[in-house]
Amino acid sequence: MNVNVNMIRYIVRYGAMRVLGVFAYPEPTEFQHGQHVIVRTVRGQELGTVLCQATPESLAELKGEWIEDRVIRPMTEADELEQRRIRAGEKEEFIRCRNIIRKMEITMELVRMEHIFGGERIIVYYVAEGRVDFRELVKVLASEFQTRIEMRQIGVRDETKLLADFGECGKEVCCNRYLTEMPPVSMKMAKLQKATLDPNKISGRCGRLKCCLRYEYDHYIETQKELPAIGCRVSTNEGEGKVVGQEILARKVIVEITDHGRKLYCPKSLQIIGFDPPDTTQNDIADVGG
């Protein structure tokens, strides 16, 4: 899209899957964070929420590809009434679609129906094991709802993004609030942060490891590099010992010294004199989700 000098660009979040796009609107109008607007996307006219202006700094934070088009107008009272009507109608559309799926005996679980604001299409989100031949289903649904049908197969984490509300922390689940892609998470991250390794306690609403285990992981890794590794033989003011643990956030290590037991030491007070590789026989289990 060609954007002239009299246009301001904004990063806007839209759609059930919380997609991000860059949209332009003529000056002197300036939108504020959280303001609702009607935007044009490749799917049609959609309701979006303004996040911020599309400055070089904010665009650098966007990952992957995004669409670029125009803001049609600020959301009006009439638009708000129309959106409420659409959302109320989605419940009926969901029931009708589910009944059709059951009647056609298609092995898939319907998750949500998203009716695009401008009426250009309905997006059907579903989960299923393997691929599903939905060609006949699309024909039936298109005839039933008199609009274009788009089928979208999703995984369990995307299902949670569409349906979940709040996490154990008391806040809106991250995947629904702001995440645009699901970060890979592993038990290794939980172990490094000394979180419980009980999957039931570190799993999110989707049943997979919590995304928040990924947020501070890079900081833990960088801080860990500043500490003597487990297995290092060190000289202390109480004699020679061996590093048997790390307290990463405290930036200290646990040193075991014969006849003195285990104590915490600041790395600056230690002198490394050798290294005995620790026994690592247990593999970390990944949980990348999908």
VEXDREN-2710 file (C-alpha; in Angstrom, 1 decimal):
% VEXDREN-2710
k/r/px/py/pz
1/MET/0.0/0.0/0.0
2/ASN/1.3/3.5/-0.8
3/VAL/1.3/5.7/2.2
4/ASN/1.7/9.5/1.6
5/VAL/3.3/12.0/4.0
6/ASN/-0.1/13.0/5.4
7/MET/-0.8/9.5/6.9
8/ILE/0.0/8.3/10.4
9/ARG/0.6/4.5/10.7
10/TYR/-0.5/2.5/13.7
11/ILE/0.0/-1.0/15.0
12/VAL/-3.5/-2.5/15.4
13/ARG/-4.6/-5.8/16.9
14/TYR/-7.6/-7.5/15.3
15/GLY/-9.4/-10.8/14.9
16/ALA/-10.1/-13.7/17.3
17/MET/-6.4/-14.8/17.0
18/ARG/-5.2/-11.3/18.1
19/VAL/-3.3/-10.7/14.8
20/LEU/-1.1/-7.6/14.5
21/GLY/-1.1/-5.3/11.5
22/VAL/0.1/-1.9/10.4
23/PHE/-2.6/0.5/9.3
24/ALA/-2.5/4.1/8.1
25/TYR/-5.0/7.0/8.7
26/PRO/-4.9/10.6/7.5
27/GLU/-3.6/13.3/9.8
28/PRO/-4.5/15.3/11.9
29/THR/-6.5/12.5/13.5
30/GLU/-4.5/10.7/16.2
31/PHE/-5.7/7.5/17.8
32/GLN/-4.9/6.6/21.4
33/HIS/-3.9/3.2/22.9
34/GLY/-6.9/1.0/23.3
35/GLN/-9.1/2.9/20.9
36/HIS/-11.3/0.8/18.6
37/VAL/-11.2/1.3/14.9
38/ILE/-12.5/-0.4/11.7
39/VAL/-9.7/-1.6/9.5
40/ARG/-9.4/-3.2/6.1
41/THR/-7.5/-6.5/6.0
42/VAL/-7.1/-9.3/3.5
43/ARG/-10.2/-10.9/5.1
44/GLY/-12.4/-7.8/4.8
45/GLN/-13.5/-5.1/7.2
46/GLU/-12.6/-5.9/10.8
47/LEU/-12.8/-4.4/14.2
48/GLY/-9.3/-3.6/15.6
49/THR/-7.7/-2.1/18.7
50/VAL/-5.0/0.5/18.4
51/LEU/-1.8/-0.4/20.3
52/CYS/0.6/2.4/19.3
53/GLN/2.0/4.4/16.5
54/ALA/4.1/2.4/14.0
55/THR/7.4/4.0/14.8
56/PRO/10.7/2.4/13.7
57/GLU/11.2/1.3/17.3
58/SER/7.8/-0.3/17.7
59/LEU/8.0/-2.0/14.2
60/ALA/11.3/-3.5/15.2
61/GLU/9.5/-5.4/18.0
62/LEU/7.1/-7.1/15.5
63/LYS/8.0/-10.6/14.6
64/GLY/7.2/-12.4/11.5
65/GLU/5.0/-11.0/8.7
66/TRP/2.2/-8.5/9.1
67/ILE/-0.3/-7.0/6.7
68/GLU/-0.3/-3.3/5.9
69/ASP/-3.4/-1.4/4.9
70/ARG/-5.7/1.5/6.1
71/VAL/-7.9/2.4/9.0
72/ILE/-11.3/2.9/7.5
73/ARG/-12.7/4.9/10.4
74/PRO/-12.9/5.2/14.2
75/MET/-15.5/2.9/15.7
76/THR/-18.9/4.5/15.9
77/GLU/-21.9/3.8/18.1
78/ALA/-23.5/2.1/15.1
79/ASP/-20.4/-0.1/14.6
80/GLU/-20.5/-1.0/18.3
81/LEU/-24.2/-2.1/18.0
82/GLU/-23.3/-4.1/14.9
83/GLN/-20.4/-5.8/16.6
84/ARG/-22.7/-6.8/19.5
85/ARG/-25.2/-8.2/17.0
86/ILE/-22.4/-10.2/15.3
87/ARG/-21.0/-11.6/18.5
88/ALA/-24.5/-12.6/19.6
89/GLY/-25.1/-14.3/16.3
90/GLU/-21.9/-16.2/16.5
91/LYS/-23.3/-18.3/19.3
92/GLU/-26.2/-19.4/17.1
93/GLU/-23.9/-20.0/14.1
94/PHE/-21.7/-22.2/16.3
95/ILE/-24.6/-24.4/17.3
96/ARG/-25.8/-24.7/13.6
97/CYS/-22.3/-25.5/12.4
98/ARG/-21.8/-28.1/15.2
99/ASN/-25.0/-29.8/14.3
100/ILE/-24.0/-30.0/10.6
101/ILE/-20.6/-31.5/11.5
102/ARG/-22.3/-34.1/13.7
103/LYS/-24.9/-34.9/11.0
104/MET/-22.1/-35.3/8.4
105/GLU/-20.1/-37.4/10.9
106/ILE/-16.9/-35.5/10.4
107/THR/-14.2/-36.3/13.0
108/MET/-13.3/-32.8/14.2
109/GLU/-14.0/-30.6/17.2
110/LEU/-15.5/-27.2/16.6
111/VAL/-13.8/-24.5/18.7
112/ARG/-15.1/-21.2/17.5
113/MET/-16.9/-19.4/14.7
114/GLU/-15.5/-16.0/13.9
115/HIS/-17.8/-13.8/11.8
116/ILE/-15.8/-11.0/10.1
117/PHE/-17.3/-7.6/10.9
118/GLY/-17.9/-6.7/7.3
119/GLY/-19.7/-10.0/6.6
120/GLU/-17.1/-11.0/4.0
121/ARG/-16.5/-14.5/5.5
122/ILE/-16.9/-16.8/8.5
123/ILE/-13.8/-18.5/9.9
124/VAL/-14.3/-21.9/11.4
125/TYR/-11.6/-22.9/14.0
126/TYR/-11.4/-26.5/14.8
127/VAL/-9.1/-29.2/16.3
128/ALA/-8.6/-32.6/14.8
129/GLU/-6.2/-35.5/14.7
130/GLY/-4.5/-35.4/11.4
131/ARG/-6.0/-33.8/8.3
132/VAL/-9.7/-33.5/7.6
133/ASP/-11.4/-33.5/4.2
134/PHE/-13.9/-30.7/4.7
135/ARG/-14.6/-29.9/1.1
136/GLU/-18.3/-31.0/1.3
137/LEU/-18.6/-29.3/4.7
138/VAL/-17.5/-26.0/3.3
139/LYS/-20.1/-26.2/0.5
140/VAL/-22.9/-27.0/3.1
141/LEU/-21.8/-24.2/5.4
142/ALA/-21.5/-21.6/2.6
143/SER/-25.1/-22.5/1.6
144/GLU/-26.2/-22.3/5.2
145/PHE/-24.7/-19.0/6.1
146/GLN/-24.6/-17.4/2.6
147/THR/-21.0/-16.2/2.9
148/ARG/-17.5/-17.4/2.3
149/ILE/-16.2/-20.1/4.7
150/GLU/-12.6/-20.4/5.8
151/MET/-11.6/-23.5/7.7
152/ARG/-8.7/-23.1/10.2
153/GLN/-7.2/-26.1/12.0
154/ILE/-5.5/-25.2/15.2
155/GLY/-3.6/-26.8/18.1
156/VAL/-4.4/-27.0/21.8
157/ARG/-2.4/-23.9/22.6
158/ASP/-4.3/-21.9/20.0
159/GLU/-7.5/-23.4/21.3
160/THR/-6.7/-21.9/24.7
161/LYS/-5.9/-18.6/23.1
162/LEU/-9.4/-18.5/21.7
163/LEU/-11.3/-19.8/24.8
164/ALA/-9.4/-19.2/28.0
165/ASP/-9.8/-16.2/30.2
166/PHE/-7.6/-16.0/33.3
167/GLY/-4.5/-17.9/34.4
168/GLU/-3.5/-19.0/37.9
169/CYS/-1.7/-15.6/38.4
170/GLY/-5.1/-13.9/38.3
171/LYS/-4.3/-12.1/35.0
172/GLU/-5.7/-12.6/31.5
173/VAL/-3.8/-15.5/29.9
174/CYS/-0.8/-14.2/28.0
175/CYS/-1.7/-16.0/24.8
176/ASN/-5.0/-14.2/24.6
177/ARG/-3.7/-10.8/25.9
178/TYR/-0.6/-10.1/23.8
179/LEU/1.4/-13.1/22.5
180/THR/1.5/-13.2/18.7
181/GLU/3.4/-16.5/18.6
182/MET/3.8/-19.3/21.1
183/PRO/7.3/-19.5/22.5
184/PRO/9.0/-23.0/22.8
185/VAL/9.1/-24.0/26.5
186/SER/11.0/-27.0/28.1
187/MET/11.5/-28.6/31.4
188/LYS/15.1/-27.4/31.3
189/MET/13.7/-23.8/31.7
190/ALA/11.8/-24.8/34.8
191/LYS/14.7/-26.7/36.3
192/LEU/17.1/-23.8/35.8
193/GLN/14.6/-21.4/37.5
194/LYS/14.2/-23.9/40.3
195/ALA/10.5/-24.2/39.7
196/THR/8.7/-27.3/40.8
197/LEU/9.0/-30.1/38.2
198/ASP/5.5/-31.3/38.8
199/PRO/3.8/-30.9/35.4
200/ASN/0.4/-30.3/37.0
201/LYS/1.8/-27.2/38.8
202/ILE/3.7/-25.6/35.9
203/SER/1.2/-26.3/33.1
204/GLY/-1.1/-23.6/31.8
205/ARG/-4.7/-23.7/30.8
206/CYS/-3.8/-25.5/27.6
207/GLY/-2.2/-28.4/29.5
208/ARG/1.3/-27.5/28.2
209/LEU/4.1/-25.9/30.1
210/LYS/3.4/-22.3/31.0
211/CYS/4.7/-19.7/28.5
212/CYS/5.9/-17.5/31.4
213/LEU/8.7/-20.0/32.0
214/ARG/10.3/-18.6/28.9
215/TYR/10.2/-14.9/29.8
216/GLU/13.1/-14.8/32.3
217/TYR/15.0/-17.8/30.9
218/ASP/17.5/-15.6/28.9
219/HIS/18.3/-13.6/32.0
220/TYR/19.0/-16.8/33.9
221/ILE/21.3/-18.0/31.2
222/GLU/23.3/-14.8/31.1
223/THR/23.6/-14.6/34.8
224/GLN/24.6/-18.2/35.0
225/LYS/27.5/-17.6/32.7
226/GLU/28.9/-15.2/35.3
227/LEU/29.0/-17.9/38.0
228/PRO/31.5/-20.7/38.4
229/ALA/30.1/-23.9/36.8
230/ILE/28.9/-26.8/38.9
231/GLY/31.9/-29.2/39.2
232/CYS/34.5/-26.4/39.6
233/ARG/37.1/-27.0/42.3
234/VAL/37.6/-23.7/44.1
235/SER/39.8/-22.3/46.8
236/THR/38.0/-20.5/49.7
237/ASN/39.0/-18.9/52.9
238/GLU/38.1/-22.2/54.6
239/GLY/40.0/-24.4/52.2
240/GLU/39.4/-26.1/48.9
241/GLY/35.9/-27.2/47.9
242/LYS/33.7/-28.0/45.0
243/VAL/30.8/-26.1/43.5
244/VAL/27.7/-28.2/43.8
245/GLY/25.0/-25.7/43.1
246/GLN/24.1/-22.2/41.9
247/GLU/21.8/-19.6/43.3
248/ILE/21.4/-17.6/40.1
249/LEU/19.2/-14.8/41.2
250/ALA/21.4/-14.2/44.3
251/ARG/24.5/-14.5/42.1
252/LYS/26.2/-16.9/44.5
253/VAL/27.3/-20.6/44.4
254/ILE/27.0/-23.4/46.8
255/VAL/30.4/-24.8/47.7
256/GLU/30.9/-28.1/49.5
257/ILE/34.0/-28.2/51.7
258/THR/35.2/-31.3/53.6
259/ASP/34.6/-30.9/57.3
260/HIS/32.7/-27.6/56.7
261/GLY/29.7/-28.8/54.8
262/ARG/28.0/-26.6/52.2
263/LYS/28.0/-22.8/52.2
264/LEU/27.0/-20.0/49.9
265/TYR/29.9/-17.9/48.4
266/CYS/30.2/-14.9/46.2
267/PRO/32.2/-15.7/43.1
268/LYS/34.6/-12.8/43.7
269/SER/35.7/-14.5/46.9
270/LEU/36.6/-17.8/45.1
271/GLN/39.6/-18.9/43.0
272/ILE/39.0/-21.6/40.5
273/ILE/41.7/-24.3/40.6
274/GLY/40.2/-27.1/38.5
275/PHE/37.1/-28.8/37.2
276/ASP/35.4/-32.1/37.7
277/PRO/32.6/-32.6/35.1
278/PRO/29.2/-33.3/36.9
279/ASP/27.3/-36.5/36.1
280/THR/24.6/-35.6/33.5
281/THR/22.5/-38.6/32.7
282/GLN/19.0/-37.2/32.5
283/ASN/17.7/-35.7/29.3
284/ASP/15.5/-32.6/29.3
285/ILE/12.0/-33.0/27.9
286/ALA/10.8/-30.4/25.5
287/ASP/7.2/-29.2/25.4
288/VAL/6.9/-26.9/22.4
289/GLY/3.2/-27.4/22.0
290/GLY/1.1/-26.8/18.8
END
